[in-house]
Amino acid sequence: MENSSIIYLDREINKYMVTLGGMLIFCRSNYIYIPHNMIKIVNRINNKLDKYIIIKGDLLTMLDEAEKVLYRILPKKYPTEAICESIKNAVLYRDYTIYYKEIEVILDYNSISVSSPGILVKGKNIVSSYYIKRNMWLYEKLITLDDKGRFIKSGKGFRRIKKAFKNKEKIKFINSLKEDNFKVIYPGIKKYI
């Protein structure tokens, strides 16, 4: 585990300690140490379910739970897989050193947004050569452990998101340097009810 950077030897106290990545990937109760590792879903659509849904745990469990919640809340006709793609990318690319923000999904009749702490690209162009290469260690572990193959399909997420709404409505990608976050804004559910 030390060779794969899941744990490290703290030489001052001569004990093995878990790394941030190790907790994110393997610890289901990591919110005790990393309280900002969560997905907050704000439900303004379905009154039968909670308005605020907080999902915590290891990253793959969080993705599984978020998918279940979205499929329960959103109409069957809505391309929910596009929202799941954004959440997957948010979990993978978020800046985990930003401890005062969480991944936030707002479900509304007029729009749906997925906001992730940390910018995705340096500058204004969303071109793959400008992507910030953070969390590659996480990516390696997630691609290995994800039995659903969600991370094998990585690399063309924006294209898949746009394709889900092709000839219907536009998707907005907002890379805010000022707010230090990346946001995807989708059409709301009005046309899908």
VEXMIVO-182539 format. One record per residue (C-alpha): residue in three letters; x, y, z. Coordinates in steps of 0.05 Angstrom, whole numbers. Example, Ala and Ser with C-alpha at 12.3 -4.5 7.8 and 13.67 -1.06 7.14 Angstrom:
REM residues 2
+------+--------+--------+--------+
| type |     c1 |     c2 |     c3 |
+------+--------+--------+--------+
|  ALA |    246 |    -90 |    156 |
|  SER |    273 |    -21 |    143 |
+------+--------+--------+--------+
END
This chain:
REM residues 193
+------+--------+--------+--------+
| type |     c1 |     c2 |     c3 |
+------+--------+--------+--------+
|  MET |      0 |      0 |      0 |
|  GLU |     58 |     46 |     12 |
|  ASN |     84 |     35 |    -59 |
|  SER |     17 |     55 |    -88 |
|  SER |     13 |    118 |    -43 |
|  ILE |    -49 |     96 |     -5 |
|  ILE |     -9 |    102 |     60 |
|  TYR |     58 |    134 |     78 |
|  LEU |    107 |    128 |    135 |
|  ASP |    107 |    191 |    178 |
|  ARG |    180 |    191 |    199 |
|  GLU |    169 |    239 |    258 |
|  ILE |    122 |    191 |    295 |
|  ASN |    145 |    127 |    259 |
|  LYS |     74 |    107 |    241 |
|  TYR |     38 |     94 |    176 |
|  MET |    -14 |    145 |    159 |
|  VAL |    -67 |    145 |    104 |
|  THR |    -61 |    194 |     46 |
|  LEU |   -117 |    240 |     22 |
|  GLY |   -124 |    197 |    -40 |
|  GLY |   -126 |    134 |      1 |
|  MET |   -183 |    162 |     43 |
|  LEU |   -222 |    186 |    -18 |
|  ILE |   -218 |    119 |    -53 |
|  PHE |   -223 |     69 |      4 |
|  CYS |   -254 |    101 |     65 |
|  ARG |   -330 |    101 |     70 |
|  SER |   -330 |    148 |    130 |
|  ASN |   -278 |    196 |    103 |
|  TYR |   -325 |    255 |    117 |
|  ILE |   -299 |    254 |    189 |
|  TYR |   -231 |    276 |    163 |
|  ILE |   -252 |    307 |     96 |
|  PRO |   -320 |    340 |    110 |
|  HIS |   -320 |    375 |     42 |
|  ASN |   -319 |    309 |      5 |
|  MET |   -393 |    305 |    -11 |
|  ILE |   -444 |    314 |    -65 |
|  LYS |   -501 |    361 |    -45 |
|  ILE |   -563 |    352 |    -88 |
|  VAL |   -615 |    408 |    -83 |
|  ASN |   -682 |    379 |   -104 |
|  ARG |   -731 |    432 |   -128 |
|  ILE |   -770 |    383 |   -171 |
|  ASN |   -799 |    325 |   -131 |
|  ASN |   -836 |    345 |    -67 |
|  LYS |   -840 |    272 |    -45 |
|  LEU |   -765 |    269 |    -34 |
|  ASP |   -720 |    311 |     10 |
|  LYS |   -703 |    380 |    -14 |
|  TYR |   -629 |    371 |      5 |
|  ILE |   -595 |    305 |     -5 |
|  ILE |   -523 |    297 |     20 |
|  ILE |   -482 |    240 |     -6 |
|  LYS |   -417 |    222 |     29 |
|  GLY |   -368 |    164 |     28 |
|  ASP |   -314 |    136 |    -18 |
|  LEU |   -316 |    164 |    -89 |
|  LEU |   -347 |    104 |   -124 |
|  THR |   -401 |     96 |    -72 |
|  MET |   -417 |    170 |    -79 |
|  LEU |   -424 |    163 |   -154 |
|  ASP |   -470 |    103 |   -147 |
|  GLU |   -514 |    138 |    -96 |
|  ALA |   -518 |    203 |   -137 |
|  GLU |   -540 |    163 |   -198 |
|  LYS |   -595 |    129 |   -158 |
|  VAL |   -620 |    195 |   -131 |
|  LEU |   -620 |    228 |   -200 |
|  TYR |   -658 |    172 |   -233 |
|  ARG |   -710 |    175 |   -176 |
|  ILE |   -720 |    250 |   -182 |
|  LEU |   -714 |    266 |   -256 |
|  PRO |   -767 |    247 |   -308 |
|  LYS |   -754 |    184 |   -348 |
|  LYS |   -750 |    224 |   -413 |
|  TYR |   -695 |    269 |   -387 |
|  PRO |   -624 |    250 |   -409 |
|  THR |   -601 |    236 |   -337 |
|  GLU |   -537 |    202 |   -362 |
|  ALA |   -511 |    271 |   -382 |
|  ILE |   -519 |    296 |   -310 |
|  CYS |   -484 |    233 |   -285 |
|  GLU |   -427 |    247 |   -333 |
|  SER |   -417 |    316 |   -302 |
|  ILE |   -419 |    288 |   -232 |
|  LYS |   -367 |    235 |   -252 |
|  ASN |   -322 |    290 |   -280 |
|  ALA |   -334 |    333 |   -218 |
|  VAL |   -312 |    276 |   -172 |
|  LEU |   -251 |    263 |   -215 |
|  TYR |   -227 |    334 |   -230 |
|  ARG |   -249 |    374 |   -169 |
|  ASP |   -196 |    408 |   -128 |
|  TYR |   -198 |    370 |    -62 |
|  THR |   -155 |    424 |    -29 |
|  ILE |   -214 |    472 |    -31 |
|  TYR |   -243 |    452 |     36 |
|  TYR |   -300 |    503 |     40 |
|  LYS |   -339 |    479 |    -22 |
|  GLU |   -371 |    414 |    -43 |
|  ILE |   -397 |    386 |   -109 |
|  GLU |   -467 |    415 |   -116 |
|  VAL |   -523 |    392 |   -162 |
|  ILE |   -584 |    437 |   -167 |
|  LEU |   -645 |    406 |   -199 |
|  ASP |   -698 |    456 |   -221 |
|  TYR |   -753 |    463 |   -272 |
|  ASN |   -716 |    517 |   -311 |
|  SER |   -645 |    491 |   -306 |
|  ILE |   -601 |    438 |   -276 |
|  SER |   -530 |    454 |   -255 |
|  VAL |   -470 |    414 |   -231 |
|  SER |   -417 |    456 |   -197 |
|  SER |   -348 |    430 |   -179 |
|  PRO |   -295 |    464 |   -136 |
|  GLY |   -233 |    484 |   -175 |
|  ILE |   -225 |    508 |   -246 |
|  LEU |   -221 |    456 |   -302 |
|  VAL |   -176 |    494 |   -350 |
|  LYS |   -126 |    550 |   -346 |
|  GLY |   -150 |    607 |   -390 |
|  LYS |   -214 |    615 |   -429 |
|  ASN |   -210 |    559 |   -481 |
|  ILE |   -236 |    491 |   -461 |
|  VAL |   -183 |    454 |   -501 |
|  SER |   -154 |    389 |   -476 |
|  SER |    -82 |    415 |   -478 |
|  TYR |   -100 |    467 |   -425 |
|  TYR |   -133 |    418 |   -375 |
|  ILE |   -104 |    420 |   -306 |
|  LYS |    -73 |    352 |   -294 |
|  ARG |    -93 |    343 |   -222 |
|  ASN |   -119 |    278 |   -192 |
|  MET |    -85 |    232 |   -241 |
|  TRP |    -70 |    185 |   -183 |
|  LEU |   -145 |    183 |   -167 |
|  TYR |   -160 |    170 |   -240 |
|  GLU |   -113 |    110 |   -241 |
|  LYS |   -146 |     80 |   -179 |
|  LEU |   -217 |     95 |   -202 |
|  ILE |   -207 |     65 |   -271 |
|  THR |   -181 |      2 |   -238 |
|  LEU |   -234 |     -5 |   -184 |
|  ASP |   -297 |     18 |   -222 |
|  ASP |   -333 |    -46 |   -242 |
|  LYS |   -384 |     -5 |   -282 |
|  GLY |   -331 |     21 |   -329 |
|  ARG |   -350 |     95 |   -321 |
|  PHE |   -279 |    120 |   -323 |
|  ILE |   -256 |     78 |   -383 |
|  LYS |   -301 |    122 |   -426 |
|  SER |   -267 |    185 |   -402 |
|  GLY |   -238 |    236 |   -449 |
|  LYS |   -300 |    255 |   -489 |
|  GLY |   -346 |    275 |   -433 |
|  PHE |   -364 |    343 |   -461 |
|  ARG |   -381 |    312 |   -528 |
|  ARG |   -426 |    260 |   -494 |
|  ILE |   -461 |    314 |   -453 |
|  LYS |   -474 |    357 |   -515 |
|  LYS |   -497 |    297 |   -555 |
|  ALA |   -550 |    280 |   -503 |
|  PHE |   -584 |    347 |   -517 |
|  LYS |   -567 |    353 |   -591 |
|  ASN |   -618 |    392 |   -631 |
|  LYS |   -657 |    407 |   -567 |
|  GLU |   -623 |    458 |   -523 |
|  LYS |   -554 |    487 |   -508 |
|  ILE |   -509 |    466 |   -451 |
|  LYS |   -466 |    519 |   -417 |
|  PHE |   -397 |    503 |   -392 |
|  ILE |   -371 |    557 |   -343 |
|  ASN |   -299 |    556 |   -321 |
|  SER |   -297 |    612 |   -268 |
|  LEU |   -228 |    634 |   -248 |
|  LYS |   -259 |    686 |   -201 |
|  GLU |   -303 |    636 |   -163 |
|  ASP |   -252 |    579 |   -171 |
|  ASN |   -303 |    529 |   -197 |
|  PHE |   -327 |    494 |   -259 |
|  LYS |   -401 |    491 |   -273 |
|  VAL |   -444 |    456 |   -325 |
|  ILE |   -514 |    484 |   -336 |
|  TYR |   -566 |    440 |   -369 |
|  PRO |   -637 |    454 |   -391 |
|  GLY |   -689 |    443 |   -338 |
|  ILE |   -742 |    389 |   -338 |
|  LYS |   -800 |    432 |   -364 |
|  LYS |   -797 |    403 |   -435 |
|  TYR |   -788 |    331 |   -409 |
|  ILE |   -849 |    325 |   -365 |
+------+--------+--------+--------+
END
